[in-house]
Amino acid sequence: MAFNFERHIEGLPFRDGAGGVTLYPPAGNLLVSDGETMRKLALQGVGVARHSRYHVDADLRDGRLVTVLEDYDPGDLEPVHAVYVGQGGHLPARVRAFLDFLVDNVHLSC
């Protein structure tokens, strides 16, 4: 199972025995275009998925998914950006609360 994303990479990064990272092209006959679809397919046993911890943490905790190849995880990080429309003035409390939530939670789970 592979991820079809605009910032598509040529392969999945794996830590190699020499302390570097090697990219391995995914193999299979299924290409998905969003993480939630990939998660659901993995839950159905269709294939192996590579996700951020925050996306599948509850599934791992509850035993619906298991980690594999953890020793080869390169520890790479993916930036998260919060984009919102504003007038350059007062920031609504609901937007501020959401941004604070992201700062406090998302970076810790990656």
ABEGO torsion letter per residue (X at the ends): XBBBBAABBABBBBBBAAGBBBBBBBBEABBBABAAAAAAAAAAGABBBBBBAAAAAAAAAAGABBBBGAAABAGBBBBBBBBBBBAGBBBBAAAAAAAAAAAAAAAAAX
